[in-house]
Amino acid sequence: MTRAIFDYLRSRLKGEPELHPMDRRLAKRWVKERLKKIYPELRLDPDALERAYQDLGLEPHEGSGKGGATVFEITLPENRR
């Protein structure tokens, strides 16, 4: 009983498990599919699609706070004049 409690506490304090590389690729693919639906002109231009993905800052990064779980956050590019 005591061992189970310690194992539970240790797993809770360790934080979120690291995101598997396959999950990262699936998330990137899902975002790109959504971009293709929103912007049909990107369907036939993989280079422009990758640039759009990079410009929006959709890369996964480690979150802050307790656990530091991986987050996929959209950061819009600054207005360029």
C-alpha positions, 0 to 999 in steps of 0.5 A: 500500500505504502509503495503504491502511494509513493509510486503515485506521488513520484509519477505525479511530481515528474510531470507530463511524459515527453511527447513521442516523435510520432505524435509530433509528426501527426500534429504537424500533419493535422495542422498542415491539412487544416491550412490546406482546407483554409487556404486551397492555394497551398494544396499544390505548393508544398514549399508555400505550405511549409513556409506558412506553417513556419510563419505561423510559429506552429512548432511544438515547444515545451510549456512552462509551469508545473509539468511543462507539457508540450504545447502547440501554440500559434504565434502570428507574424508581426505586421510587416511594412 
